[in-house]
Amino acid sequence: MNWHPIGDISDIPLRGARCVKTPQGKIGVFRTAENEVFAIEDHCPHKGGPLSQGIVHGKSVTCPLHNWVISLETGKALGADEGEVRTIPLKNEDGKLFIALESLMIAAE
């Protein structure tokens, strides 16, 4: 897997997110209150809302448009809602964050 640097964990506040633009689309990178970091596609499966602008709680994010709750671990909608976004492999090496973009290219083929 080829890992692409996207910044430092300190760039993302606890219970916050940042949007990373890639040739394959926007990726939301999320940091939980427990200092875990996740990367998923930055659009809600419902109406395409920007998940990186949502509220992070536990290991989930709530879409700012219609309150859909998306699991940061699986990318799946929680509760009665149905749908999902792709999760992106992410690694944290001493606070430096990297994502594997080829996972997006493979999924798009």
GROMACS elastic network, one bead per residue, 0.5 to 0.9 nm:
[ bonds ]
;  ai    aj funct       b0    kb
    1   100     6  0.64564   500
    1   101     6  0.87671   500
    1   102     6  0.75059   500
    1   103     6  0.86425   500
    2    99     6  0.82460   500
    2   100     6  0.58151   500
    2   101     6  0.74886   500
    2   102     6  0.72802   500
    3    89     6  0.89782   500
    3    90     6  0.82720   500
    3    91     6  0.82948   500
    3    98     6  0.55104   500
    3    99     6  0.54096   500
    3   101     6  0.73479   500
    3   102     6  0.88629   500
    4    97     6  0.83488   500
    4    98     6  0.50763   500
    4    99     6  0.53284   500
    4   100     6  0.62232   500
    4   101     6  0.71422   500
    5     8     6  0.86532   500
    5    96     6  0.73923   500
    5    97     6  0.59051   500
    5    99     6  0.66708   500
    6    20     6  0.73454   500
    6    96     6  0.78796   500
    6    97     6  0.56882   500
    6    98     6  0.55667   500
    6    99     6  0.70438   500
    7    10     6  0.84557   500
    7    11     6  0.69515   500
    7    95     6  0.86128   500
    7    96     6  0.60313   500
    7    97     6  0.55132   500
    7    98     6  0.75107   500
    8    11     6  0.54654   500
    8    12     6  0.77119   500
    8    92     6  0.86429   500
    8    94     6  0.89574   500
    8    95     6  0.55604   500
    8    97     6  0.55539   500
    8    98     6  0.89447   500
    9    12     6  0.56513   500
    9    13     6  0.81290   500
    9    31     6  0.78386   500
    9    35     6  0.87011   500
    9    37     6  0.79837   500
    9    92     6  0.78762   500
    9    94     6  0.89003   500
    9    95     6  0.51322   500
    9    96     6  0.62414   500
    9    97     6  0.63914   500
   10    13     6  0.67361   500
   10    14     6  0.87858   500
   10    95     6  0.73096   500
   10    96     6  0.88354   500
   11    17     6  0.89978   500
   11    18     6  0.81215   500
   12    15     6  0.83250   500
   12    16     6  0.60002   500
   12    17     6  0.57738   500
   12    18     6  0.63625   500
   12    29     6  0.81871   500
   12    30     6  0.74031   500
   12    31     6  0.64476   500
   13    17     6  0.70615   500
   13    18     6  0.89553   500
   13    30     6  0.88407   500
   13    31     6  0.68622   500
   13    32     6  0.86431   500
   13    33     6  0.89393   500
   14    17     6  0.83206   500
   14    30     6  0.86059   500
   14    31     6  0.55807   500
   14    32     6  0.56990   500
   14    33     6  0.51766   500
   14    34     6  0.79314   500
   14    35     6  0.66945   500
   14    56     6  0.88315   500
   15    30     6  0.73219   500
   15    31     6  0.54558   500
   15    33     6  0.51328   500
   15    34     6  0.85233   500
   15    35     6  0.83441   500
   15    55     6  0.74210   500
   15    56     6  0.50484   500
   15    57     6  0.66583   500
   15    58     6  0.83391   500
   16    29     6  0.85610   500
   16    30     6  0.59076   500
   16    31     6  0.55918   500
   16    32     6  0.70162   500
   16    33     6  0.86001   500
   16    52     6  0.78851   500
   16    53     6  0.83787   500
   16    54     6  0.83453   500
   16    55     6  0.72791   500
   16    56     6  0.61216   500
   17    28     6  0.65878   500
   17    29     6  0.53900   500
   17    31     6  0.61599   500
   17    32     6  0.88648   500
   17    51     6  0.86148   500
   17    52     6  0.52440   500
   17    53     6  0.71218   500
   17    54     6  0.81795   500
   17    55     6  0.87441   500
   17    56     6  0.78776   500
   18    27     6  0.83510   500
   18    28     6  0.58715   500
   18    29     6  0.53256   500
   18    30     6  0.66798   500
   18    31     6  0.89227   500
   18    52     6  0.58563   500
   18    53     6  0.80500   500
   19    26     6  0.64692   500
   19    27     6  0.56790   500
   19    29     6  0.62390   500
   19    30     6  0.88737   500
   19    42     6  0.71286   500
   19    50     6  0.88530   500
   19    51     6  0.89103   500
   19    52     6  0.59609   500
   19    53     6  0.85833   500
   20    25     6  0.85073   500
   20    26     6  0.56701   500
   20    27     6  0.50689   500
   20    28     6  0.63293   500
   20    29     6  0.72350   500
   20    42     6  0.86727   500
   21    24     6  0.81195   500
   21    25     6  0.60660   500
   21    27     6  0.63374   500
   21    28     6  0.88794   500
   22    25     6  0.51443   500
   22    26     6  0.58777   500
   22    27     6  0.73274   500
   22   101     6  0.80291   500
   23    26     6  0.82372   500
   23   101     6  0.89972   500
   24    27     6  0.89311   500
   24   101     6  0.79694   500
   24   104     6  0.65709   500
   24   105     6  0.69013   500
   24   108     6  0.83786   500
   25    41     6  0.77326   500
   25    42     6  0.81792   500
   25   104     6  0.86742   500
   26    40     6  0.88862   500
   26    41     6  0.62685   500
   26    42     6  0.54456   500
   26    43     6  0.79455   500
   27    39     6  0.64958   500
   27    40     6  0.57231   500
   27    43     6  0.83633   500
   27    52     6  0.82275   500
   27    88     6  0.80407   500
   28    38     6  0.81438   500
   28    39     6  0.55631   500
   28    40     6  0.53966   500
   28    41     6  0.58050   500
   28    43     6  0.82673   500
   28    50     6  0.82954   500
   28    51     6  0.67111   500
   28    52     6  0.50464   500
   28    53     6  0.88299   500
   29    37     6  0.69507   500
   29    38     6  0.56943   500
   29    40     6  0.67298   500
   29    41     6  0.87311   500
   29    42     6  0.83613   500
   29    52     6  0.71005   500
   29    90     6  0.88970   500
   30    36     6  0.80662   500
   30    37     6  0.54643   500
   30    38     6  0.51929   500
   30    39     6  0.62657   500
   30    40     6  0.83372   500
   30    52     6  0.72785   500
   30    56     6  0.75255   500
   30    61     6  0.84885   500
   30    72     6  0.78546   500
   31    34     6  0.79655   500
   31    35     6  0.58577   500
   31    36     6  0.55538   500
   31    38     6  0.66768   500
   31    56     6  0.78568   500
   31    59     6  0.89012   500
   32    35     6  0.51519   500
   32    36     6  0.52526   500
   32    37     6  0.64757   500
   32    38     6  0.83893   500
   32    56     6  0.66845   500
   32    57     6  0.70392   500
   32    58     6  0.64526   500
   32    59     6  0.65491   500
   32    60     6  0.85418   500
   33    36     6  0.74400   500
   33    56     6  0.84361   500
   33    57     6  0.77112   500
   33    58     6  0.71204   500
   33    59     6  0.88886   500
   34    37     6  0.89937   500
   34    58     6  0.81282   500
   36    59     6  0.84379   500
   37    72     6  0.88464   500
   37    90     6  0.77266   500
   37    91     6  0.82765   500
   37    92     6  0.77958   500
   37    97     6  0.87114   500
   38    59     6  0.86693   500
   38    72     6  0.60719   500
   38    73     6  0.70235   500
   38    87     6  0.79756   500
   38    88     6  0.77552   500
   38    89     6  0.80706   500
   38    90     6  0.65961   500
   38    91     6  0.87852   500
   39    42     6  0.86228   500
   39    72     6  0.72957   500
   39    73     6  0.86680   500
   39    86     6  0.88167   500
   39    87     6  0.59785   500
   39    88     6  0.51526   500
   39    89     6  0.69294   500
   39    90     6  0.63393   500
   39    99     6  0.78036   500
   40    43     6  0.85800   500
   40    51     6  0.88048   500
   40    72     6  0.69117   500
   40    73     6  0.86912   500
   40    74     6  0.88021   500
   40    75     6  0.65914   500
   40    85     6  0.66567   500
   40    86     6  0.57211   500
   40    88     6  0.53799   500
   40    89     6  0.86428   500
   41    44     6  0.81240   500
   41    51     6  0.81235   500
   41    75     6  0.82694   500
   41    85     6  0.57886   500
   41    86     6  0.56914   500
   41    87     6  0.65661   500
   41    88     6  0.74508   500
   42    48     6  0.82563   500
   42    49     6  0.78775   500
   42    50     6  0.55420   500
   42    51     6  0.52001   500
   42    52     6  0.60669   500
   42    53     6  0.89996   500
   42    85     6  0.81922   500
   43    46     6  0.84930   500
   43    47     6  0.79894   500
   43    49     6  0.51972   500
   43    51     6  0.55725   500
   43    52     6  0.81981   500
   43    63     6  0.86389   500
   43    85     6  0.74572   500
   44    47     6  0.61003   500
   44    50     6  0.64991   500
   44    51     6  0.60315   500
   44    63     6  0.65709   500
   44    65     6  0.88554   500
   44    68     6  0.77585   500
   44    70     6  0.79684   500
   44    77     6  0.88886   500
   44    83     6  0.86396   500
   44    84     6  0.78308   500
   44    85     6  0.71529   500
   45    48     6  0.58396   500
   45    49     6  0.80229   500
   45    68     6  0.88585   500
   45    76     6  0.88797   500
   45    77     6  0.80051   500
   45    82     6  0.83235   500
   45    83     6  0.55632   500
   45    84     6  0.57191   500
   45    85     6  0.62928   500
   46    49     6  0.76459   500
   46    66     6  0.82496   500
   46    68     6  0.76079   500
   46    81     6  0.86270   500
   46    82     6  0.83569   500
   46    83     6  0.71699   500
   46    84     6  0.87914   500
   47    65     6  0.80440   500
   47    66     6  0.82586   500
   48    51     6  0.84064   500
   48    65     6  0.87564   500
   49    52     6  0.89062   500
   49    53     6  0.84955   500
   49    54     6  0.88104   500
   49    63     6  0.63722   500
   49    64     6  0.67929   500
   49    65     6  0.58328   500
   49    66     6  0.81859   500
   50    53     6  0.56571   500
   50    54     6  0.71622   500
   50    63     6  0.69722   500
   50    64     6  0.72153   500
   50    65     6  0.81102   500
   51    54     6  0.50675   500
   51    55     6  0.82699   500
   51    61     6  0.69659   500
   51    62     6  0.71864   500
   51    63     6  0.52235   500
   51    64     6  0.69561   500
   51    65     6  0.89506   500
   51    70     6  0.85806   500
   52    55     6  0.81958   500
   52    56     6  0.88498   500
   52    61     6  0.82527   500
   52    63     6  0.82558   500
   52    64     6  0.88837   500
   53    62     6  0.88923   500
   53    63     6  0.74361   500
   53    64     6  0.64045   500
   54    61     6  0.60195   500
   54    62     6  0.52519   500
   54    65     6  0.83995   500
   54    67     6  0.86015   500
   55    60     6  0.83249   500
   55    61     6  0.53895   500
   55    62     6  0.52069   500
   55    63     6  0.71512   500
   55    64     6  0.73318   500
   56    59     6  0.72973   500
   56    60     6  0.58432   500
   56    62     6  0.65977   500
   57    60     6  0.54356   500
   57    61     6  0.60669   500
   57    62     6  0.78767   500
   58    61     6  0.80999   500
   59    70     6  0.87465   500
   59    71     6  0.61966   500
   59    72     6  0.54718   500
   59    73     6  0.67474   500
   60    69     6  0.64781   500
   60    70     6  0.54577   500
   60    72     6  0.50499   500
   60    73     6  0.77716   500
   60    75     6  0.88850   500
   60    78     6  0.87677   500
   61    68     6  0.82514   500
   61    69     6  0.56500   500
   61    70     6  0.53706   500
   61    71     6  0.66284   500
   61    72     6  0.68062   500
   62    65     6  0.87605   500
   62    66     6  0.84091   500
   62    67     6  0.53521   500
   62    68     6  0.55110   500
   62    70     6  0.63160   500
   62    71     6  0.89978   500
   63    66     6  0.61743   500
   63    68     6  0.52576   500
   63    69     6  0.63513   500
   63    70     6  0.76099   500
   64    67     6  0.59660   500
   64    68     6  0.81412   500
   65    68     6  0.80583   500
   68    77     6  0.69004   500
   68    78     6  0.76328   500
   68    79     6  0.86505   500
   68    81     6  0.71081   500
   69    76     6  0.85009   500
   69    77     6  0.57476   500
   69    78     6  0.55425   500
   69    79     6  0.75945   500
   69    81     6  0.82023   500
   70    73     6  0.88348   500
   70    74     6  0.82484   500
   70    75     6  0.59539   500
   70    76     6  0.55660   500
   70    78     6  0.58311   500
   70    83     6  0.89454   500
   70    84     6  0.75667   500
   70    85     6  0.84012   500
   71    74     6  0.55093   500
   71    75     6  0.50268   500
   71    76     6  0.54604   500
   71    77     6  0.63369   500
   71    78     6  0.66706   500
   71    84     6  0.87593   500
   72    75     6  0.54719   500
   72    76     6  0.79616   500
   72    87     6  0.76454   500
   73    76     6  0.82595   500
   73    87     6  0.74184   500
   74    77     6  0.87423   500
   74    84     6  0.81214   500
   74    85     6  0.82735   500
   74    86     6  0.79065   500
   74    87     6  0.65272   500
   75    83     6  0.85818   500
   75    84     6  0.52506   500
   75    86     6  0.57990   500
   75    87     6  0.56871   500
   76    82     6  0.75175   500
   76    83     6  0.60393   500
   76    85     6  0.64407   500
   76    86     6  0.84653   500
   77    80     6  0.81227   500
   77    81     6  0.57357   500
   77    82     6  0.55247   500
   77    83     6  0.54734   500
   77    84     6  0.56425   500
   77    85     6  0.83923   500
   78    81     6  0.60939   500
   78    82     6  0.73927   500
   78    83     6  0.87879   500
   79    82     6  0.80997   500
   86   104     6  0.81426   500
   86   107     6  0.85631   500
   87   103     6  0.89053   500
   87   104     6  0.89822   500
   88    99     6  0.67672   500
   88   100     6  0.67232   500
   88   101     6  0.75671   500
   88   103     6  0.67444   500
   88   104     6  0.73634   500
   89    98     6  0.83907   500
   89    99     6  0.56941   500
   89   100     6  0.55095   500
   89   101     6  0.81644   500
   89   103     6  0.74702   500
   90    97     6  0.70206   500
   90    98     6  0.55707   500
   90   100     6  0.65591   500
   91    96     6  0.81554   500
   91    97     6  0.58472   500
   91    98     6  0.53128   500
   91    99     6  0.65358   500
   91   100     6  0.86711   500
   92    95     6  0.56616   500
   92    96     6  0.55413   500
   92    98     6  0.65532   500
   93    96     6  0.51198   500
   93    97     6  0.65265   500
   93    98     6  0.80894   500
   94    97     6  0.84224   500
  100   103     6  0.60461   500
  100   104     6  0.79634   500
  101   104     6  0.54705   500
  101   105     6  0.68085   500
  102   106     6  0.60766   500
  102   107     6  0.84788   500
  103   106     6  0.52731   500
  103   107     6  0.62489   500
  103   108     6  0.86906   500
  104   107     6  0.51747   500
  104   108     6  0.61845   500
  104   109     6  0.88893   500
  105   108     6  0.51227   500
  105   109     6  0.64938   500
  106   109     6  0.54328   500
